[in-house]
Amino acid sequence: MSVKIFLKTTTKLQKVFELYNYLINFYYFCTTQTNKFNKIHSFPVMRKFTLSAGAFLLVLSAFMASCQKDANNKTSEKPLPVSSEANKNDSTGNRSSALSPYIRYVNTQRILLEYTLAQEVAKTDSVAQIQLAALQNQLGNSLANKGQQIQDKMNRGGYINQSAYEADVASYQKAEQDAQNRIAQRQRDYATDLMAKQAQMHDSIQSVVNDICASLQLDAVLTDAAGLYFNPSLDITDEVIAELNRRYKPAK
């Protein structure tokens, strides 16, 4: 290969590749044409050329691998989100990790405490539990009074026959069954309403997180319970809560 042809190569990697091929041919000549080479040069001279060519080949191999890696990195590098604060150095001056531009986390406890819909769901559930407990107490007291009346009537001999006693007991048992059915129905109604509100809350949170991921080109948003430590600069809880409350429209 002439010098002119070698200099015509357009990139650093192409030039190295041409030189690499040239040295392969030379190395092959040195190692396989020993008899012909020894007719002119001594064995130490041949060995010196062979080792030099082999060492240079190793250096060029490593250099070519480095050049190829740089080229691949330039073509496959993912653009960093422009608005991400995590791309900057933290308060200690340390660089952010390679994954930090694409991962965030949220504090779920704060969302449940500061998201308006979550506050309403918690309030509704609390009121429902209080109302259910009040209904249970009301029906329980009514049954207790009814049972006590039967007991008092029996103690003073108020039943003239067994049939009259059994009729009151049957009435008590029916009231008891009715009370149980009423409480069970109220529990089902509360559970259905709570599940619907929780689904609404979950969907709204998921929607906001999806939009933030798309805006910042994120690959994942974790909850604070998913790990023992997260860099505070990766916390987007404030942004999530603000957007949730901005979008939420209370039912009229």
C-alpha positions, 0 to 999 in steps of 0.5 A, a space after each residue: 500500500 502506497 503512502 498516497 493511498 494511505 493518506 487518502 483515507 478520510 477518517 482516523 479509524 480508516 487510517 488505523 485500519 489500513 495500517 493495521 492490515 499492512 502490519 498484519 501482512 508484514 507480521 504474517 511474512 515475518 512469522 511464516 517466511 522464516 527460511 527466506 528471511 534467514 537467507 538475508 538476515 540473522 535470526 535475532 534480526 528477524 525475531 526483532 522485526 517480528 516482535 516489533 510488528 506483533 507489539 504494534 499490532 496489539 497497540 493498534 487493536 486496542 486503539 481501533 477498539 477505542 475508536 469504534 467505541 467512541 463512534 458507537 457512543 456518538 451515534 447511540 447516545 440518548 439526549 438528556 432532558 433539558 429541564 432535569 435538575 438531576 443532570 447538575 452536580 449535587 450539593 456535595 459537588 459529586 456528579 450525578 450517576 449515569 442513570 439519574 437523568 432518566 429516573 425519579 421517585 415520589 413520596 407516596 405518603 406526601 401525595 396521600 396527605 397533600 393531594 386534594 382527592 386523596 384527602 377527600 377519599 380519606 375523609 369519606 372513608 373516615 366518615 363512613 367508618 364512623 357511620 357504620 360504627 354508629 349503625 352497629 351500635 344502634 342496631 346492637 342496642 335495639 337487639 339488646 333491649 329486645 332480648 332483655 324484654 324477653 328475659 324480664 317477661 319470662 322471669 316475672 311469668 308473663 308468658 302464659 304458654 310456650 308458644 307465646 315465648 317462642 313467638 317473641 324469640 322468633 321475632 328477636 331472631 328475625 330482628 337480629 338477622 335483619 340487623 346483620 343484613 343491613 350492616 352487611 349491605 352498608 359495608 358493601 355500599 361503603 366498600 364499593 364507593 371507596 374502591 371507585 374513589 381509590 381507582 379514580 385517585 390511582 388513575 389520576 396519579 398514573 396519568 400525571 406521572 405518565 405525562 411527566 415521564 414523557 415531558 422529561 424523557 424519563 424511563 422510570 418513576 419509583 416510590 420512596 418505598 422501593 429503596 433505602 436511599 434516593 438522591 433528593 434531587 431526584 424527588 418530583 413529589 412537589 411537581 406531581 402534587 401540584 399537577 394533581 391538584 391543578 387538574 382535579 375538579 371536585 364533583 358538584 
